[in-house]
Amino acid sequence: MKVLKSIRTVCVALLVVVMSSCDSWLDLKPIDKVLEDQLYETEEGFKQALTGVYVELNQGTLYGGDLMFRMVEILAQRYNLGSIGSYKEWVAYNYGDDDVKKSIDGLWQKMYSLIMNCNKLLENADLRKEVFTGDNYNIIYGEALALRAMLHFDLLRLFGPVYKTNPKGLSICYNKKFAYQGSNILPASEVIDNVLEDLKQAEQLLVKDPVITEGPRNTAASDGVNDLRLRTYRLNYYAVQALMARVYLYAGRNEDALIMARKLVEIQSKWYPFADYNSLMESGNKSKDRVFSTEVLFGLENKKRGEIFTNYFTPELDNGILAPTNTSLLNIFLTESTSDCRFTPFWIRPDNGKYSFRCFHKYEAPEESDPFFSYLVPMIRISEMFYIVAETTDDETEARTCLNLVRRNRGLVAFEDTEMVDIQQVLKEEYMKEFFGEGQLFFYYKRLNVSSIPAGDDSGMITMDEVKYKFPLPDSETDYRN
């Protein structure tokens, strides 16, 4: 691929080396322009290289913007953007627009450059097993495999066909080796097979992840030795299983998705308790954990998370604010909005008189900064596992139980045993409420091949098809292959 030829120096720039001993993986800071052979001479160098990949996921073209609250949420018609110049072509699914094409190309190149970094780390780990101590080889290798799988999977969800109707359609390439030459564009089903192969191997390698016996450990150690703590910031054992459940569901392998999601549901109360409802709903609480951090299986540590709010959602913005109309917001939350802890703490009507609609405060920095949830951006949360069980089980009682458990913890009334419940309709409503600003709704629509979705400006329904659901390959890629 041309992208691989054009970034010969990216790996060295992103990969980093430890020049002196350090007690914590989490304290390591990327140092660029270091020769690769120096980087991989020590276990600390491998840790630093892996940290560098996680840090780069926070780029605005990736999960620090477009793949979280910006581009994919615009495609899901989350916001009322009207004719705002920088967004209107995305709203119209005009992938041929020059600026849109540039953004798509940048996303493609960035994701494949990080895949290349994962492959370089994996290849060097195989060559230098002797530098690792304890279980660190398996854990580092497992996380790198999981990162490679996750990046390929999201590329597939963007550039691949609607899997439900066209699993054999050509999609993307799956790069398993560090190489500057391109690999073949594969049918979507083969990409799924490769993703699952990597995730299964990662799961096996992570069987001694301390998250299994001690939970995510989202606090610093009293002795200052923080290795293998804050596991929520890593693709840990449970996060890998959750990602597998998501992939199985996307591929229509519902029985496998159900088996995997049930495993996470079983350990939820022990390690991933639901957010404290009363604290969230408390008036005047300026340090609300609006990302529900205790429920997050995997999230990114984004030191600039507060800028997400100030740059895109604050009512102080004069234009370009990302916000839905009041009508669409109430359509999502129906008549239960005042009791739902996904509404009251998140959606606040500004008191500056500038806007009449409510503004989104999920990513607002807490007044009293917490070293953990202040920087957390959710990637996979436990509630999704309950939704997967509800969607894939044949047992209506089990489905109702899973939905009720999430709903009760959000402040909603549970469905009665005798009450007729349209499980699929409730799931659609839950996805719209639960994952606002987290980039999952567009992929939900695409997975189910939803034929029409509500327009962000309340103008009616927008007809959807594979042309709108599928990004075209970037010009740089097609030109190179041609």
Salt bridges, closest charged atoms under 4 A:
GLU36 OE2 - LYS120 NZ 3.44
GLU43 OE1 - LYS47 NZ 3.60
GLU44 OE2 - LYS47 NZ 3.44
GLU56 OE1 - LYS110 NZ 2.75
ASP66 OD1 - ARG70 NE 2.70
GLU73 OE2 - ARG78 NE 3.34
GLU143 OE2 - ARG231 NH1 2.92
GLU143 OE1 - ARG234 NH1 3.72
ASP154 OD1 - ARG157 NH2 2.77
GLU197 OE1 - LYS176 NZ 3.19
ASP198 OD1 - ARG148 NH2 2.80
ASP209 OD2 - ARG231 NH2 2.87
GLU214 OE1 - ARG217 NH1 3.03
ASP227 OD2 - LYS47 NZ 2.94
ASP256 OD2 - ARG253 NH2 3.09
GLU295 OE1 - ARG410 NH2 2.60
GLU301 OE2 - LYS303 NZ 3.31
ASP318 OD1 - LYS354 NZ 2.93
GLU336 OE2 - ARG407 NH2 3.43
ASP340 OD1 - ARG342 NE 3.05
GLU364 OE1 - ARG290 NH1 3.75
GLU364 OE1 - HIS361 ND1 2.68
GLU384 OE1 - ARG246 NH2 2.74
GLU391 OE2 - ARG447 NH1 2.74
GLU396 OE2 - ARG400 NH2 3.01
GLU398 OE1 - ARG262 NH2 2.85
GLU430 OE1 - ARG342 NH1 2.85
GLU430 OE2 - ARG407 NH1 3.89
GLU430 OE2 - LYS433 NZ 3.41
GLU434 OE1 - ARG342 NH1 2.74
GLU434 OE2 - ARG410 NH2 2.67
GLU438 OE2 - LYS362 NZ 2.75
GLU438 OE2 - ARG381 NH2 2.81
ASP475 OD2 - LYS101 NZ 2.88
GLU477 OE2 - ARG481 NE 2.62
